[in-house]
Amino acid sequence: MSFHGFTGFIANSFSSNETTETAEARDEKGKLLDLAPYSKSKEITMEALITTEANAAEVGSKVSVGGVDALVAAINKQESNTDFQRATLTLRQGDDTTVIHTLDEIQGN
């Protein structure tokens, strides 16, 4: 998997979780009659070493994962006096037609 828009990190591992939103139709007794997916998304969690924070991806920024835009939803940094600084990044992707806006675009920066 290729990552573009990331600097300041060395990826060690990643995992992904795909989900779908669904619409349900139930009868008067609550029995499920129909189930239809209408939107899917993917959440990618990446474990990485931080090499420099100067140009590192920021929460709310847009990066490319496997050629598809993703939103940097969360960055959790871990520091220790006996290890390199590490980070866990959470990225979110929507359907192929999903437009991802950065935090800077929303706030007008």
Secondary structure, DSSP 4 states (H G I P E B T S, - for coil): --EES--SEEEEEEEEEEEEEEEEEE-TT--EEEEEEEEEEEEEEEEEEES-STT---TT-EEEETTEEEEEEEEEEE--TTS--EEEEEEEE--TT-----HHHHHT-
